[in-house]
Amino acid sequence: MKIIKRGSDPRTEPIQATCRNCQTIFEFHLMEAKYSSDQRDGDFYSIACPVCNQTVTKQAHRGAHPYE
């Protein structure tokens, strides 16, 4: 195998989210969040807010689940 152009692992790309409870803006990596598949509302990631511990969700890009 020969690499023509090296990319980056999508699990290491930071994603920004805002907590609706305490308004904290933070970044997380996909490997830190829980992936949930939802046919009706769309796939999403969930993670606990580092300040108030409320669950924060972020919509996943369609068909871009990095663990598949």
PDB file of N, CA, C and O in Angstrom, chain B, residues numbered from 101:
ATOM      1  N   MET B 101       0.856  -1.178   0.000  1.00  0.00           N
ATOM      2  CA  MET B 101       0.000   0.000   0.000  1.00  0.00           C
ATOM      3  C   MET B 101       0.895   1.232   0.000  1.00  0.00           C
ATOM      4  O   MET B 101       1.943   1.257   0.645  1.00  0.00           O
ATOM      5  N   LYS B 102       0.467   2.245  -0.729  1.00  0.00           N
ATOM      6  CA  LYS B 102       1.215   3.481  -0.818  1.00  0.00           C
ATOM      7  C   LYS B 102       0.293   4.643  -0.476  1.00  0.00           C
ATOM      8  O   LYS B 102      -0.787   4.769  -1.054  1.00  0.00           O
ATOM      9  N   ILE B 103       0.705   5.484   0.451  1.00  0.00           N
ATOM     10  CA  ILE B 103      -0.084   6.659   0.821  1.00  0.00           C
ATOM     11  C   ILE B 103       0.259   7.787  -0.140  1.00  0.00           C
ATOM     12  O   ILE B 103       1.421   8.181  -0.246  1.00  0.00           O
ATOM     13  N   ILE B 104      -0.734   8.307  -0.835  1.00  0.00           N
ATOM     14  CA  ILE B 104      -0.545   9.411  -1.766  1.00  0.00           C
ATOM     15  C   ILE B 104      -0.589  10.742  -1.015  1.00  0.00           C
ATOM     16  O   ILE B 104       0.270  11.602  -1.207  1.00  0.00           O
ATOM     17  N   LYS B 105      -1.584  10.899  -0.171  1.00  0.00           N
ATOM     18  CA  LYS B 105      -1.721  12.098   0.664  1.00  0.00           C
ATOM     19  C   LYS B 105      -2.229  11.659   2.026  1.00  0.00           C
ATOM     20  O   LYS B 105      -3.282  11.028   2.121  1.00  0.00           O
ATOM     21  N   ARG B 106      -1.506  11.979   3.064  1.00  0.00           N
ATOM     22  CA  ARG B 106      -1.888  11.557   4.412  1.00  0.00           C
ATOM     23  C   ARG B 106      -2.994  12.454   4.948  1.00  0.00           C
ATOM     24  O   ARG B 106      -2.882  13.679   4.918  1.00  0.00           O
ATOM     25  N   GLY B 107      -4.051  11.838   5.434  1.00  0.00           N
ATOM     26  CA  GLY B 107      -5.161  12.558   6.044  1.00  0.00           C
ATOM     27  C   GLY B 107      -5.020  12.540   7.555  1.00  0.00           C
ATOM     28  O   GLY B 107      -3.932  12.320   8.088  1.00  0.00           O
ATOM     29  N   SER B 108      -6.130  12.774   8.239  1.00  0.00           N
ATOM     30  CA  SER B 108      -6.115  12.727   9.699  1.00  0.00           C
ATOM     31  C   SER B 108      -7.272  11.866  10.176  1.00  0.00           C
ATOM     32  O   SER B 108      -8.311  11.778   9.522  1.00  0.00           O
ATOM     33  N   ASP B 109      -7.082  11.245  11.301  1.00  0.00           N
ATOM     34  CA  ASP B 109      -8.106  10.386  11.899  1.00  0.00           C
ATOM     35  C   ASP B 109      -9.243  11.279  12.394  1.00  0.00           C
ATOM     36  O   ASP B 109      -9.002  12.167  13.211  1.00  0.00           O
ATOM     37  N   PRO B 110     -10.491  11.066  11.916  1.00  0.00           N
ATOM     38  CA  PRO B 110     -11.595  11.941  12.337  1.00  0.00           C
ATOM     39  C   PRO B 110     -11.894  11.877  13.830  1.00  0.00           C
ATOM     40  O   PRO B 110     -12.516  12.789  14.374  1.00  0.00           O
ATOM     41  N   ARG B 111     -11.458  10.812  14.499  1.00  0.00           N
ATOM     42  CA  ARG B 111     -11.692  10.710  15.942  1.00  0.00           C
ATOM     43  C   ARG B 111     -10.835  11.682  16.725  1.00  0.00           C
ATOM     44  O   ARG B 111     -11.118  11.952  17.893  1.00  0.00           O
ATOM     45  N   THR B 112      -9.780  12.220  16.098  1.00  0.00           N
ATOM     46  CA  THR B 112      -8.890  13.142  16.810  1.00  0.00           C
ATOM     47  C   THR B 112      -9.184  14.601  16.492  1.00  0.00           C
ATOM     48  O   THR B 112      -8.569  15.490  17.080  1.00  0.00           O
ATOM     49  N   GLU B 113     -10.098  14.864  15.588  1.00  0.00           N
ATOM     50  CA  GLU B 113     -10.469  16.237  15.254  1.00  0.00           C
ATOM     51  C   GLU B 113     -11.367  16.790  16.362  1.00  0.00           C
ATOM     52  O   GLU B 113     -12.357  16.149  16.714  1.00  0.00           O
ATOM     53  N   PRO B 114     -11.053  17.955  16.917  1.00  0.00           N
ATOM     54  CA  PRO B 114     -11.891  18.501  17.994  1.00  0.00           C
ATOM     55  C   PRO B 114     -13.243  18.998  17.471  1.00  0.00           C
ATOM     56  O   PRO B 114     -13.341  19.554  16.377  1.00  0.00           O
ATOM     57  N   ILE B 115     -14.267  18.784  18.275  1.00  0.00           N
ATOM     58  CA  ILE B 115     -15.622  19.244  17.958  1.00  0.00           C
ATOM     59  C   ILE B 115     -16.041  20.203  19.058  1.00  0.00           C
ATOM     60  O   ILE B 115     -15.855  19.920  20.242  1.00  0.00           O
ATOM     61  N   GLN B 116     -16.600  21.327  18.670  1.00  0.00           N
ATOM     62  CA  GLN B 116     -17.015  22.331  19.645  1.00  0.00           C
ATOM     63  C   GLN B 116     -18.495  22.152  19.963  1.00  0.00           C
ATOM     64  O   GLN B 116     -19.305  21.901  19.070  1.00  0.00           O
ATOM     65  N   ALA B 117     -18.839  22.282  21.231  1.00  0.00           N
ATOM     66  CA  ALA B 117     -20.220  22.169  21.680  1.00  0.00           C
ATOM     67  C   ALA B 117     -20.493  23.211  22.763  1.00  0.00           C
ATOM     68  O   ALA B 117     -19.576  23.691  23.429  1.00  0.00           O
ATOM     69  N   THR B 118     -21.773  23.550  22.923  1.00  0.00           N
ATOM     70  CA  THR B 118     -22.200  24.493  23.953  1.00  0.00           C
ATOM     71  C   THR B 118     -23.239  23.819  24.831  1.00  0.00           C
ATOM     72  O   THR B 118     -24.202  23.236  24.333  1.00  0.00           O
ATOM     73  N   CYS B 119     -23.044  23.900  26.123  1.00  0.00           N
ATOM     74  CA  CYS B 119     -24.001  23.345  27.076  1.00  0.00           C
ATOM     75  C   CYS B 119     -25.194  24.296  27.175  1.00  0.00           C
ATOM     76  O   CYS B 119     -25.023  25.496  27.388  1.00  0.00           O
ATOM     77  N   ARG B 120     -26.383  23.760  27.022  1.00  0.00           N
ATOM     78  CA  ARG B 120     -27.598  24.590  27.123  1.00  0.00           C
ATOM     79  C   ARG B 120     -27.930  24.953  28.564  1.00  0.00           C
ATOM     80  O   ARG B 120     -28.670  25.906  28.809  1.00  0.00           O
ATOM     81  N   ASN B 121     -27.390  24.204  29.514  1.00  0.00           N
ATOM     82  CA  ASN B 121     -27.693  24.457  30.912  1.00  0.00           C
ATOM     83  C   ASN B 121     -26.852  25.599  31.484  1.00  0.00           C
ATOM     84  O   ASN B 121     -27.394  26.536  32.071  1.00  0.00           O
ATOM     85  N   CYS B 122     -25.510  25.522  31.312  1.00  0.00           N
ATOM     86  CA  CYS B 122     -24.635  26.518  31.930  1.00  0.00           C
ATOM     87  C   CYS B 122     -23.909  27.405  30.917  1.00  0.00           C
ATOM     88  O   CYS B 122     -23.122  28.273  31.296  1.00  0.00           O
ATOM     89  N   GLN B 123     -24.175  27.184  29.635  1.00  0.00           N
ATOM     90  CA  GLN B 123     -23.590  27.971  28.536  1.00  0.00           C
ATOM     91  C   GLN B 123     -22.077  27.812  28.389  1.00  0.00           C
ATOM     92  O   GLN B 123     -21.430  28.662  27.777  1.00  0.00           O
ATOM     93  N   THR B 124     -21.501  26.742  28.937  1.00  0.00           N
ATOM     94  CA  THR B 124     -20.083  26.467  28.758  1.00  0.00           C
ATOM     95  C   THR B 124     -19.838  26.034  27.320  1.00  0.00           C
ATOM     96  O   THR B 124     -20.562  25.190  26.791  1.00  0.00           O
ATOM     97  N   ILE B 125     -18.824  26.606  26.688  1.00  0.00           N
ATOM     98  CA  ILE B 125     -18.405  26.199  25.358  1.00  0.00           C
ATOM     99  C   ILE B 125     -17.137  25.374  25.538  1.00  0.00           C
ATOM    100  O   ILE B 125     -16.178  25.832  26.159  1.00  0.00           O
ATOM    101  N   PHE B 126     -17.132  24.153  24.992  1.00  0.00           N
ATOM    102  CA  PHE B 126     -15.978  23.278  25.163  1.00  0.00           C
ATOM    103  C   PHE B 126     -15.745  22.455  23.907  1.00  0.00           C
ATOM    104  O   PHE B 126     -16.608  22.362  23.035  1.00  0.00           O
ATOM    105  N   GLU B 127     -14.570  21.866  23.833  1.00  0.00           N
ATOM    106  CA  GLU B 127     -14.223  20.992  22.728  1.00  0.00           C
ATOM    107  C   GLU B 127     -14.068  19.573  23.234  1.00  0.00           C
ATOM    108  O   GLU B 127     -13.653  19.352  24.371  1.00  0.00           O
ATOM    109  N   PHE B 128     -14.407  18.602  22.378  1.00  0.00           N
ATOM    110  CA  PHE B 128     -14.199  17.200  22.707  1.00  0.00           C
ATOM    111  C   PHE B 128     -13.814  16.448  21.443  1.00  0.00           C
ATOM    112  O   PHE B 128     -13.975  16.951  20.331  1.00  0.00           O
ATOM    113  N   HIS B 129     -13.312  15.253  21.627  1.00  0.00           N
ATOM    114  CA  HIS B 129     -12.954  14.387  20.514  1.00  0.00           C
ATOM    115  C   HIS B 129     -14.015  13.290  20.410  1.00  0.00           C
ATOM    116  O   HIS B 129     -14.605  12.896  21.416  1.00  0.00           O
ATOM    117  N   LEU B 130     -14.253  12.804  19.202  1.00  0.00           N
ATOM    118  CA  LEU B 130     -15.288  11.794  18.994  1.00  0.00           C
ATOM    119  C   LEU B 130     -15.088  10.563  19.859  1.00  0.00           C
ATOM    120  O   LEU B 130     -16.061   9.945  20.292  1.00  0.00           O
ATOM    121  N   MET B 131     -13.840  10.199  20.116  1.00  0.00           N
ATOM    122  CA  MET B 131     -13.591   9.006  20.925  1.00  0.00           C
ATOM    123  C   MET B 131     -13.982   9.214  22.396  1.00  0.00           C
ATOM    124  O   MET B 131     -14.056   8.246  23.153  1.00  0.00           O
ATOM    125  N   GLU B 132     -14.228  10.456  22.804  1.00  0.00           N
ATOM    126  CA  GLU B 132     -14.645  10.740  24.185  1.00  0.00           C
ATOM    127  C   GLU B 132     -16.165  10.696  24.337  1.00  0.00           C
ATOM    128  O   GLU B 132     -16.673  10.582  25.453  1.00  0.00           O
ATOM    129  N   ALA B 133     -16.890  10.785  23.230  1.00  0.00           N
ATOM    130  CA  ALA B 133     -18.348  10.884  23.270  1.00  0.00           C
ATOM    131  C   ALA B 133     -19.001   9.544  22.952  1.00  0.00           C
ATOM    132  O   ALA B 133     -18.369   8.637  22.410  1.00  0.00           O
ATOM    133  N   LYS B 134     -20.260   9.443  23.296  1.00  0.00           N
ATOM    134  CA  LYS B 134     -21.053   8.250  22.992  1.00  0.00           C
ATOM    135  C   LYS B 134     -21.828   8.511  21.694  1.00  0.00           C
ATOM    136  O   LYS B 134     -22.510   9.528  21.569  1.00  0.00           O
ATOM    137  N   TYR B 135     -21.720   7.592  20.738  1.00  0.00           N
ATOM    138  CA  TYR B 135     -22.419   7.706  19.457  1.00  0.00           C
ATOM    139  C   TYR B 135     -23.781   7.019  19.567  1.00  0.00           C
ATOM    140  O   TYR B 135     -23.875   5.902  20.075  1.00  0.00           O
ATOM    141  N   SER B 136     -24.828   7.684  19.094  1.00  0.00           N
ATOM    142  CA  SER B 136     -26.172   7.095  19.089  1.00  0.00           C
ATOM    143  C   SER B 136     -26.772   7.230  17.694  1.00  0.00           C
ATOM    144  O   SER B 136     -26.730   8.295  17.079  1.00  0.00           O
ATOM    145  N   SER B 137     -27.323   6.136  17.219  1.00  0.00           N
ATOM    146  CA  SER B 137     -27.956   6.121  15.908  1.00  0.00           C
ATOM    147  C   SER B 137     -29.452   6.336  16.089  1.00  0.00           C
ATOM    148  O   SER B 137     -30.083   5.658  16.900  1.00  0.00           O
ATOM    149  N   ASP B 138     -30.022   7.270  15.343  1.00  0.00           N
ATOM    150  CA  ASP B 138     -31.441   7.583  15.450  1.00  0.00           C
ATOM    151  C   ASP B 138     -31.985   7.832  14.045  1.00  0.00           C
ATOM    152  O   ASP B 138     -31.672   8.850  13.428  1.00  0.00           O
ATOM    153  N   GLN B 139     -32.791   6.911  13.543  1.00  0.00           N
ATOM    154  CA  GLN B 139     -33.327   7.029  12.184  1.00  0.00           C
ATOM    155  C   GLN B 139     -34.258   8.215  12.024  1.00  0.00           C
ATOM    156  O   GLN B 139     -34.313   8.821  10.953  1.00  0.00           O
ATOM    157  N   ARG B 140     -34.977   8.547  13.053  1.00  0.00           N
ATOM    158  CA  ARG B 140     -35.973   9.613  12.949  1.00  0.00           C
ATOM    159  C   ARG B 140     -35.359  11.006  13.037  1.00  0.00           C
ATOM    160  O   ARG B 140     -35.627  11.858  12.190  1.00  0.00           O
ATOM    161  N   ASP B 141     -34.533  11.242  14.064  1.00  0.00           N
ATOM    162  CA  ASP B 141     -33.978  12.579  14.291  1.00  0.00           C
ATOM    163  C   ASP B 141     -32.548  12.744  13.799  1.00  0.00           C
ATOM    164  O   ASP B 141     -32.027  13.859  13.801  1.00  0.00           O
ATOM    165  N   GLY B 142     -31.910  11.675  13.384  1.00  0.00           N
ATOM    166  CA  GLY B 142     -30.530  11.739  12.924  1.00  0.00           C
ATOM    167  C   GLY B 142     -29.552  11.293  14.005  1.00  0.00           C
ATOM    168  O   GLY B 142     -29.839  11.403  15.197  1.00  0.00           O
ATOM    169  N   ASP B 143     -28.419  10.800  13.588  1.00  0.00           N
ATOM    170  CA  ASP B 143     -27.398  10.309  14.503  1.00  0.00           C
ATOM    171  C   ASP B 143     -26.769  11.469  15.270  1.00  0.00           C
ATOM    172  O   ASP B 143     -26.691  12.592  14.773  1.00  0.00           O
ATOM    173  N   PHE B 144     -26.319  11.173  16.501  1.00  0.00           N
ATOM    174  CA  PHE B 144     -25.738  12.229  17.323  1.00  0.00           C
ATOM    175  C   PHE B 144     -24.719  11.660  18.299  1.00  0.00           C
ATOM    176  O   PHE B 144     -24.671  10.456  18.548  1.00  0.00           O
ATOM    177  N   TYR B 145     -23.913  12.554  18.840  1.00  0.00           N
ATOM    178  CA  TYR B 145     -22.956  12.231  19.888  1.00  0.00           C
ATOM    179  C   TYR B 145     -23.444  12.868  21.178  1.00  0.00           C
ATOM    180  O   TYR B 145     -24.033  13.950  21.159  1.00  0.00           O
ATOM    181  N   SER B 146     -23.202  12.202  22.295  1.00  0.00           N
ATOM    182  CA  SER B 146     -23.546  12.795  23.585  1.00  0.00           C
ATOM    183  C   SER B 146     -22.332  12.699  24.512  1.00  0.00           C
ATOM    184  O   SER B 146     -21.572  11.730  24.493  1.00  0.00           O
ATOM    185  N   ILE B 147     -22.189  13.749  25.323  1.00  0.00           N
ATOM    186  CA  ILE B 147     -21.068  13.835  26.250  1.00  0.00           C
ATOM    187  C   ILE B 147     -21.504  14.695  27.432  1.00  0.00           C
ATOM    188  O   ILE B 147     -22.351  15.575  27.284  1.00  0.00           O
ATOM    189  N   ALA B 148     -20.936  14.446  28.585  1.00  0.00           N
ATOM    190  CA  ALA B 148     -21.269  15.224  29.780  1.00  0.00           C
ATOM    191  C   ALA B 148     -20.527  16.557  29.761  1.00  0.00           C
ATOM    192  O   ALA B 148     -19.346  16.610  29.419  1.00  0.00           O
ATOM    193  N   CYS B 149     -21.216  17.622  30.124  1.00  0.00           N
ATOM    194  CA  CYS B 149     -20.594  18.941  30.231  1.00  0.00           C
ATOM    195  C   CYS B 149     -19.538  18.882  31.338  1.00  0.00           C
ATOM    196  O   CYS B 149     -19.815  18.359  32.417  1.00  0.00           O
ATOM    197  N   PRO B 150     -18.334  19.407  31.091  1.00  0.00           N
ATOM    198  CA  PRO B 150     -17.282  19.349  32.110  1.00  0.00           C
ATOM    199  C   PRO B 150     -17.531  20.258  33.318  1.00  0.00           C
ATOM    200  O   PRO B 150     -16.841  20.131  34.329  1.00  0.00           O
ATOM    201  N   VAL B 151     -18.508  21.177  33.229  1.00  0.00           N
ATOM    202  CA  VAL B 151     -18.785  22.094  34.331  1.00  0.00           C
ATOM    203  C   VAL B 151     -19.975  21.624  35.165  1.00  0.00           C
ATOM    204  O   VAL B 151     -19.860  21.470  36.381  1.00  0.00           O
ATOM    205  N   CYS B 152     -21.117  21.395  34.515  1.00  0.00           N
ATOM    206  CA  CYS B 152     -22.335  21.067  35.267  1.00  0.00           C
ATOM    207  C   CYS B 152     -22.775  19.606  35.132  1.00  0.00           C
ATOM    208  O   CYS B 152     -23.740  19.188  35.773  1.00  0.00           O
ATOM    209  N   ASN B 153     -22.078  18.835  34.307  1.00  0.00           N
ATOM    210  CA  ASN B 153     -22.331  17.409  34.125  1.00  0.00           C
ATOM    211  C   ASN B 153     -23.643  17.081  33.400  1.00  0.00           C
ATOM    212  O   ASN B 153     -24.042  15.918  33.362  1.00  0.00           O
ATOM    213  N   GLN B 154     -24.315  18.080  32.829  1.00  0.00           N
ATOM    214  CA  GLN B 154     -25.513  17.825  32.028  1.00  0.00           C
ATOM    215  C   GLN B 154     -25.098  17.197  30.696  1.00  0.00           C
ATOM    216  O   GLN B 154     -23.992  17.441  30.213  1.00  0.00           O
ATOM    217  N   THR B 155     -25.973  16.396  30.106  1.00  0.00           N
ATOM    218  CA  THR B 155     -25.675  15.768  28.828  1.00  0.00           C
ATOM    219  C   THR B 155     -25.796  16.789  27.700  1.00  0.00           C
ATOM    220  O   THR B 155     -26.805  17.484  27.577  1.00  0.00           O
ATOM    221  N   VAL B 156     -24.752  16.867  26.884  1.00  0.00           N
ATOM    222  CA  VAL B 156     -24.725  17.754  25.726  1.00  0.00           C
ATOM    223  C   VAL B 156     -24.712  16.872  24.495  1.00  0.00           C
ATOM    224  O   VAL B 156     -23.950  15.908  24.434  1.00  0.00           O
ATOM    225  N   THR B 157     -25.543  17.187  23.511  1.00  0.00           N
ATOM    226  CA  THR B 157     -25.581  16.404  22.284  1.00  0.00           C
ATOM    227  C   THR B 157     -25.117  17.256  21.110  1.00  0.00           C
ATOM    228  O   THR B 157     -25.278  18.476  21.093  1.00  0.00           O
ATOM    229  N   LYS B 158     -24.537  16.572  20.130  1.00  0.00           N
ATOM    230  CA  LYS B 158     -24.057  17.227  18.929  1.00  0.00           C
ATOM    231  C   LYS B 158     -24.414  16.316  17.756  1.00  0.00           C
ATOM    232  O   LYS B 158     -24.108  15.124  17.778  1.00  0.00           O
ATOM    233  N   GLN B 159     -25.051  16.866  16.748  1.00  0.00           N
ATOM    234  CA  GLN B 159     -25.473  16.077  15.594  1.00  0.00           C
ATOM    235  C   GLN B 159     -24.249  15.519  14.882  1.00  0.00           C
ATOM    236  O   GLN B 159     -23.260  16.224  14.680  1.00  0.00           O
ATOM    237  N   ALA B 160     -24.325  14.239  14.502  1.00  0.00           N
ATOM    238  CA  ALA B 160     -23.247  13.598  13.746  1.00  0.00           C
ATOM    239  C   ALA B 160     -23.474  13.838  12.265  1.00  0.00           C
ATOM    240  O   ALA B 160     -24.611  13.939  11.806  1.00  0.00           O
ATOM    241  N   HIS B 161     -22.384  13.928  11.527  1.00  0.00           N
ATOM    242  CA  HIS B 161     -22.504  14.066  10.082  1.00  0.00           C
ATOM    243  C   HIS B 161     -23.052  12.759   9.518  1.00  0.00           C
ATOM    244  O   HIS B 161     -22.625  11.680   9.929  1.00  0.00           O
ATOM    245  N   ARG B 162     -23.961  12.843   8.614  1.00  0.00           N
ATOM    246  CA  ARG B 162     -24.610  11.657   8.043  1.00  0.00           C
ATOM    247  C   ARG B 162     -23.585  10.698   7.432  1.00  0.00           C
ATOM    248  O   ARG B 162     -22.815  11.068   6.546  1.00  0.00           O
ATOM    249  N   GLY B 163     -23.596   9.453   7.931  1.00  0.00           N
ATOM    250  CA  GLY B 163     -22.718   8.419   7.403  1.00  0.00           C
ATOM    251  C   GLY B 163     -21.250   8.576   7.755  1.00  0.00           C
ATOM    252  O   GLY B 163     -20.395   7.955   7.123  1.00  0.00           O
ATOM    253  N   ALA B 164     -20.946   9.387   8.743  1.00  0.00           N
ATOM    254  CA  ALA B 164     -19.541   9.644   9.069  1.00  0.00           C
ATOM    255  C   ALA B 164     -19.139   9.090  10.423  1.00  0.00           C
ATOM    256  O   ALA B 164     -18.256   9.645  11.078  1.00  0.00           O
ATOM    257  N   HIS B 165     -19.775   7.998  10.860  1.00  0.00           N
ATOM    258  CA  HIS B 165     -19.413   7.423  12.151  1.00  0.00           C
ATOM    259  C   HIS B 165     -18.015   6.817  12.036  1.00  0.00           C
ATOM    260  O   HIS B 165     -17.809   5.910  11.229  1.00  0.00           O
ATOM    261  N   PRO B 166     -17.048   7.298  12.824  1.00  0.00           N
ATOM    262  CA  PRO B 166     -15.648   6.890  12.662  1.00  0.00           C
ATOM    263  C   PRO B 166     -15.322   5.472  13.112  1.00  0.00           C
ATOM    264  O   PRO B 166     -14.237   4.976  12.809  1.00  0.00           O
ATOM    265  N   TYR B 167     -16.221   4.808  13.821  1.00  0.00           N
ATOM    266  CA  TYR B 167     -15.903   3.477  14.322  1.00  0.00           C
ATOM    267  C   TYR B 167     -16.396   2.372  13.405  1.00  0.00           C
ATOM    268  O   TYR B 167     -16.196   1.196  13.706  1.00  0.00           O
ATOM    269  N   GLU B 168     -17.028   2.715  12.305  1.00  0.00           N
ATOM    270  CA  GLU B 168     -17.551   1.696  11.389  1.00  0.00           C
ATOM    271  C   GLU B 168     -16.501   1.285  10.402  1.00  0.00           C
ATOM    272  O   GLU B 168     -16.754   0.435   9.548  1.00  0.00           O
TER     273      GLU B 168
END
